């Protein structure tokens, strides 16, 4: 749908330094945590101390998220964001210096204190990590930017775990020194790069910070529930963390007991999942056509359940062999099915979570976004703790095997997804419309990114060729659009549910239903007053002959009340669509003439709404469409 690529962002200063800083942070965190495990082996401590660390470390790291996310969200809202990132990366240097002393002294107490401080630093960085994106990216770049961030995070975590785990294995007696130097150098690198991030204004510089942790935690969590779609997107992200925690926590034992492998096989399993997440995250922009396409969320959710269900059936019991190397496992029967399942779970997880982050960023005012992210982090941490406790309880108290736990998680994920999509039908609506548009058309966009405003109200006007026009335009414009459509089209069976869920505004002619017409004009004015986009088809009905009919005066009535900018648009190639009136006189069966047909969506520069007329708009749309109906 577009020749642009999200990878172009990696060559731009507004994105690359930020992307590098967050990737280095994730990498260093995992180098540090894995190096502690390596130190325990280096010190030849007993199994009891190892078990104590295994239980303490996750709790110590996650505790600051519960305690300080509210304060972190307020600080991220009030401060200029680049300055805050420099401060947090400076904190990382200090913390890693303390941790380095712990490695050199081989003192676990110091290392655990530093681990708590690392969690605190991550808590402060968390809200700015995602709230900065809408300030530096255009709406059509949000999905691709989030995809790059999720890819960078997942790959950095994986490589960090591998690097951290190998330090003591490769460095031998010099392991403590190598670990200490590594984490300090990585922290310094992050701070140096952070200073290259351009200045990004605070979301709410006048905000009064409250240090009452309990009260503000509740207030910030309530902020995540202010908007229905955002509330459930936040819930979806928290559920993603629940699934990821349960899955990754089981992989070490699963690799040994159920796959018959060694520690290296666990790394392979984690790598497959992480690479899947990275690839899925990157594919979101291509699949969505550079808009915030939440229709990918149901696809991702049910894809995760399908692959997790197959993972259960692929290996429901204990392995017949043990001590397998990666090569021996790959050569064993059924291994490729397990490899595909682990990769598929990660791939569809990327489809699932990236649009949710983009939705939260696009639907939340910039003055509240950092606090909403902080509230989400509080909820995420609770879900992570809950996932760990539930996983332990099901295995120890009920005696479930790891494959049985995967089976239960697959079923629970499908149930939770259905519940969320029932509460917010917009997800399923977007999924159905995305499937329809993707299956039937190959869209070519011209001038959309350049001429449709990134923010603020605007009126989009377009020729009306087929019943699919609204869905095609919705798939082409990166911002949410409220469509005004003839009430008989609005009431088409099945499509009615899609249009109503999309909050389309039905309208009738003055002679048909003057009350409905007046109500439509009032709704249009209210939507524009809220700074949203409204799209109308000024012809008033589908074309009967493929030509553009005269524009009606309704567009002038809208602009008399609120003279917002008007963006002329045109659809090309839709007259041959099965959804047009081209064949209606011949009473032909309505079947697709050609799947993946090409259609063009063209936009021109906005015009002044206070001076434009229906006739001039009609002339502009005719010029944009040219001879291609």
N, C-alpha and C positions, 0 to 999 in steps of 0.2 A: 504494500500500500504506500510505501514511501522509500525513497532512496537513502534516507538518513540511517545512521547506525549509532547505537548508544556508545560504541567504542570511540566515537569522535570526542566524547566528553573527556576521555583520558588525555587528550591533547590540549585541554583548556584549563587555564589557571583557576577559574571559578570552581572547578570540580576536582582536578587531579590532586592538589595538595591535601584536600579534605579526605579524598578516597584513600590516599597513602597513609594518612595519620590513623584513620580508623582501622585499616588493615594491619598496620604495625602494632597498634594497641592490642588487637585480638591475637596477633602472632605472639607478642611478648607475654601476655597473660598465660597462654598455654605452654610456652617454653618454660616459664617460671613454675607452673603447677606440675608439669611432668618432670622437671628437674628435681623438684622436692621428692618425688617418688624414686627417682634415680639415686638421690642422696641417701634415702632410707636403705636401699639395697647396698650402696657403697659403705654405709656404716654397719651393715650386717645386723640391723635391729631385728628383734623377734617378730613373729607374726601378730602378736597382740598389739604392738605399737603400730604396725602397718595398718591393721584393722581400725585402730583408733584414728589414725590420720584419714583413712578412707571415709570414715563417717564424719569426722570433724571438718575437713577441708571444704566440702560443698556448703555446709551450714555456715561456716565462717565467711565464705565469699559472698553468699546470698543475703546474709543478715543486714548489711548496709542498705540494700535495696528496700527492705521493709522499713528501716529506721529513718533513712535520709532522702528517699525519693521525693517527698513533698517539698523539702527545702531545695533540693536540686532542681526541681521543676520551676520554682519561683526564681531562683538565681538565673537559670537559663532564659527565663522570660524577660528578666530585668536588664541583663548585661548584654553588651555587644558580643556577638557569638564568637568571632575570631579571638577576641581577648580571652574569653572563657576557655577556649580550646588550648590556648597557650598556657593558661594557668593550670589546667588539668594535666597537661603533658609535663609541665614543670614539677607538679606533684609526683608524677610517675618517676621522674629522675630521683627525687628524694626517697620515695618508697623503695625503689629498686636498689638504691644505695644501702638502705637498711637491710633489704633482703640479701644483698651481696655479702654483708657482714655475717648474716646468718649462715650462708653457705661456707664462708671461710672459717667461721668458728664451729661449723657443724652443729648449730644450735636450733632445735626445732621450735622452741618458744619464740625466738626472734622471727623465724620464717612464718609462723602462723600469725603473729602480730602484723607482719608485712602483708600477709595474704588478706587479712581483714582490711588493711589500708588500701590494698589493690581493689577490693570490692567497693570501698568508699569512692575511690577515684573513678571507677567504672560507673558508679551511681551518678556522679556529677556529670560525667561525659554523656551518659545515655540520652537525656532529654535533648541536648544540643545535636547529638548525632543524627537524629531524624528530623528535628524541627528546622534545621538549617536548609534542608533540601528544597522546600518550596520557595525559599528566598533566593536561591542561586540557580534553580532550574525553571524552565518554562513548563506550563501544564503538560505539553506533549512530550516532555522529557522525564516526567516523574516516574513513569513505569520503568523506562530504561535505566534511569539513575538508581532507583531502588534495586533493580535487578543486578547492577554492577556492585552495589554495596553488599547485597546478600551473597553474591558470588565471592566477593573479596573476603567477606567475613568467614564463610564456610571453608574456603581454601586456606585462609590464614590459620584458622583453628586447627585444621588437619596438619598442615606443614609444621605449625608450632608444636603440636603434640609429638610429631615424629622427631623433630630436631631436639626438643627438650628431652625426649626419652633416649636419644642416642648420645647425649653429652657424656654421661658417665661411662657408657659402653665403649666409646671411642677414645675419650681422653684419659681413661684409667685413673691413675693417682692424681692427675691434674684436674679431675672433674670438678671439684668445688671452685677452683680458680676460673676455669672456663665458663662455668655457669654464672658466676658473679660478673665476669667481664661481659658476657653476652647480654644479660638483662639490662645492664647499665648502658651499654652501647645502643641497644634497641630503643631504650627510653630517650636517650639524647637525640637519636635520629628522628623520633617522632616529634620532639620539641622543635628541632630545627625546621622540619617540614611544616609544622603548624604555623610558623611565622610567615610562611608563604601564602597562607590562606587569605584571600581578600577580606576586607572589613564587611561584616554583615550586621545590619542594624538590629537592635533589640526588638523583640516582639511587643513588649509592654514596658517601656523604660520607666514609667511612673508607678509601677507596681510597688505596693508596700509589702515587704517580706514579713511573714509571721513565722516565728520559730516554735510555735506550738505544734509539735510533731503529730500528735494524735488528731487534733482538730483539722490541721491542714491536709493530712493524709486522707481523711474522710472527704474533705471539700474537693480535693483534686481528683479523687476517685469518682465523686459525683459528677465532676466536669466531663469525664469520659462517657457519661450516660446522658448527656444533654441532648444529643442528636441520635436518633434511633439507628441510622445506618452506621455512624461512628461507634456507637455503643457495641453493636454486634460485630463490627470489624475488630474492635479491641478484644472482644470475647474470642473471636476467631484466632487472633494472634496468640492469645494466652493458651488456647487449646493447642496451637502449633507447638508451643513450648512444652506443654504436657506430653504430647506425642513424642517429641524429640527426646525429652528426658527419659521416658519409659524405654524407648527404643535403644538409645545410646548407652543407657545404664546396663542393659542386658547383654550388649555385644561382647564384652570380654569373656563372660562365662559361656555365652552362646557359641562363640568361636571355638572354645575348648571342648565343651560337652556335646554340643549338637552338630558341630562341623568337624570335630576331631582334630583341631589344629593347635597351633601355638600362639604366643603373643603376636607374632607377625601376621597371623591370619586375622586376628582382631583388627589390626591396623588396616588390612585389606578391606575388611567389612566396613570399617568406618570411612575409609577412603571412597568406597563405592557410593555410600550414602552421601558423603560430602560433595563428591563430584556430581552426583545426580542433582543435588540442591543447586549447585553452581550453574549447571547447564539449564535446568528448569527456570532458574531466575533470569538467565540471559535470554531465554526464548520468549519470555513474557512480552517483551516489546514487539517482537516480530509477530507474535500471535494476536496481539491486541491492536496492532496498527497505530501505536504511539498514542493511544488514549488510555485513561484509567479504566481498563476493561475488567470489571468485577465479575463478568460472566465466566472468567477463568477459574474463579474460586470454587464453584461446584465441580467443575472438571477436576481440579486438583484434589478436592476432598474425597471424591469417590474413586479417583485413581489411586490415592494412598490406601484406601480401604481394600481395593481390588488386589493390589500387589502385596499388601500385608496378609491378606487372606491366603493368597497363593504361597506366601512364604511359610505359612503354617503347614499347608499340605505338601510343600516341597521337602520339608524335614520335620515331621511331627514328633520324632523321638530322638534318643541319643544316637550319636555316631557309632558305627561299628568299629572304626579305627581310632587311633589317637596319635598325637605328635606329628600330624601331617604338616609338611611344609606348604608354602603357597603353591608351588608347582605341582605337588602331589594332590592337593585339594582340587586344583583346576582340572587335572586329568581324571579325577574320580567321577563316577556316574552321578548325574543330577546336579553337578556343581554349577553349570551354566544357568540353570533355572534359578538357583539361589542368587547368583551374581546379578541376573536380570531383575529379580525381585528387589534386592537391596538398592540397586541403581534406580529402579522405577519408583520406589517409595520416595527417594530423594528428589527425583525429577518432578513428580507431581506435588511434592511439598513446596518446591519453588513456584509452581503454577498457583498454589494455594496462598502463600504468604505474601508474595510481592505485591499483588493487586490490593491486598488488605492494607499494607503500609501506605501505598499510594492513595487509597481512598481516604484513610485517616488524615493524611497530609492535605488532600485537596478539599475535603469537606469541613475542616476545622479552621476557624479564623486564626491568622498568624499570631494574634495577640493572646491566644489561648493554647497554641499547639505544644509548646514546651511542657506546659503543665499537664496537658492531656497525655503526652508521651510518658511523663513521670507517673501519672496515675496508672497507665498501662503497665509500667515497669513494676509497680506495687502488685498489681493483679498477676502479672507474669511470675513474679517470685513466689506468690502463694500457690500458683498452679504447679510450679517446679517442685516446691516442697511437698505438695499433695501427691504429685506423681511418684516421687521417691517413696513416700510412706505407703501409698497404695501398692506399689510394686513389691515392696518388702512384705506387706501384710498378705497379699495374695499368694506369694511363694512360700512364706514361712508358716502361716497359719492355715491356709487352705491346701498347701502342697502343690500348687500349680507349677507346671513346667514352663520354661521360657516360651516354647511354641504356643502353649495354651494362652499365655499372657498376650502374645501377638494376635492370636485369634480373637480374644476378648477386646483388644484395642481396635482391631479392624471393625468389629461390630459396633463398638461404642463410638468410633469416629463417624461411621455412617449415620448412626442415630443422632448424634450431636449436630452433624451437618444438616440433616433434615430438619431438626428443630430450629436451627438458626435461619435456614432458608424459608421456613414456614413463617417465622416471626417477621423476617424482612424479605418479602417476595421479590424485591428488586434484584437480588442475587440470581434467582432462577430466571427472572424476566430477561436480565442481561445475558444469561447463558443461552436461552432460547433464541434471542435476537442475534447474538454473536454466531451461533451455529447456523442460523438461516442465512445471514449475510455472508459468512465465510464459505458456506457450501455453494451458494448460488452465484457469487460475484467476486471478481478481482477488481478492487477499487484502485483508481489512480487519482491522487489528490493534487490539486493545483492551487497554490496560494492560501491554503487553509491556515497553516502555521503563521504566515506572514500577516494575514489580514483579519483573522478572528481575534479580538482582543483577549489578552491573557487574563484580565480581570475587569470588573465593572460591567454595567448593563450594556446590552446591545440587542438590536432587533435583526434577525437573519431573515432574508426574504429569498424565496427560491421558486422556480417553476415546479409544477405538480404533474408527474407523469404516471406514477404507479402507487399501489398500496404499500409498497416497501420503502417509499421515499423517506419517511421519518426514521426508519431503522437504519437506512444507509447514511443519512446525515448524522445520526447519533453515533454511528461507528466511525465517522470521519472527523468530527469536531472533538478536540481533547477535553473540553469543559462539558459539564452536564447541560443539557438543553431542554427547555420546556416547549413542547410543540402544540400549536393550535391547529386543530383539524376538524373537518366537517363531521358532524355528529354521526352521520350514517357510516362513515369509515371507522370512526371511533367505536361503533357498536358491532363491528364485524365479529362473529364468533371466534374464539381463541385469541384473535388479535386484540380484542377488547381488553382481555386481562393484561396483555403486554402494555397496551397504551395507558390503561388506568394505573398500573403499577409504576409506569414511567412518569406519572403525573401530567399526562397530556391534557390539554384544555379543549373540550368539545365546544363547537360553535355552530349555530344555525343561522339561516338567513332571517332578515327582519320580518318577512311575510310568514315564514314557517314557525318561528318561535322567538318573538322579540325579547322575551324574558331571558331565554338562554343566551341570546346574543349579547345582551347587556351584562349578564353575569360573566361571560367570557371576557369582555373588554375590561371589566373590573379586576378579574384575576390576572390578566396580562399586565395591567398597570401595577398591581401589587408585586408581581414577580420582578418586573423591571426595577421597581423601587428598592427591592432587596439586593440589587446588583447582579441579577442572573441574566442568562441568555434566553431569549424567546425566539422561536422560529415560526413564521407563518408562510402559507402558500396563498399569495394574494389573488390568484385566479379563482379561488373559492371552490374548485372541484377539479377532478382529474381531467386532463385533456382528452377529448374524444377523437381527435384527428392527428395527434402528435405535435401540433403547433401550440405556441404559447397564446393563451386567451388573454384578453384585456385584464389588467390588474384592477381590482375593485377598490373602492375608496376606504375600506376598513383600515388599511395601513395608515392612511392620513389621520383617521380618528385616533388611532393609537398614539401617533406622534404629536398630535395636538395636545394631548394630556401629558405626555412625557417625551420630549424631543431627544431621545437617546441616539447614539450613532447607529447607522443602518448598514449592514454588510450584504451586498448583493451576491447571490450564489446561483449556480446553475447545475442541473443534472444532465449528463449526456449519456446516450446509449441505453436508456431505460424504456424507450418506446417499444423495443422488441422484447421486453420482459413479459413473462407469463402473467405478471401482476398488473399489466396495463390494460387499456380498453382496445388495444389494436385488433384483437380477434373477436371481440364480443359480438359483433354483428354476424359473424359466421358461426356463432354458437359452437366453437371448437372446444374440445375437452382441454381444460387448463392443466397442461403438463409442461415441465421445463423444456424449453427448446434447446438450451445448452447450459450445462453446469459450468460454474466458474467463468461466466461471461464477463467481459470487461465493461466497466462503467466508470465514468469520470465525474468527479465532484470539483467544481471550480468556484473560487471565491475572488472577489475584487476588493479594492480598498474601501474602508468604511466612508460613508457620506454623512453630511450634517443632517440630522433628523429634523432640524427646525426649518430647513429650506426645501427639502426633497418633496417630490410629489409622486403619486402612483404612476403617472405617465413616464417620468424620468427613470424611476426604478424599473419599470417594464422594459424600457429601452436598454438599460444596462444589462438586465438579465438576458434579453434577446442577443445582445452583443456577446455575452459570455458563452451562451450556448452555441452560437453560430448555426451551422447547418446540421449539426449532429443531434438528432432527436433521441 
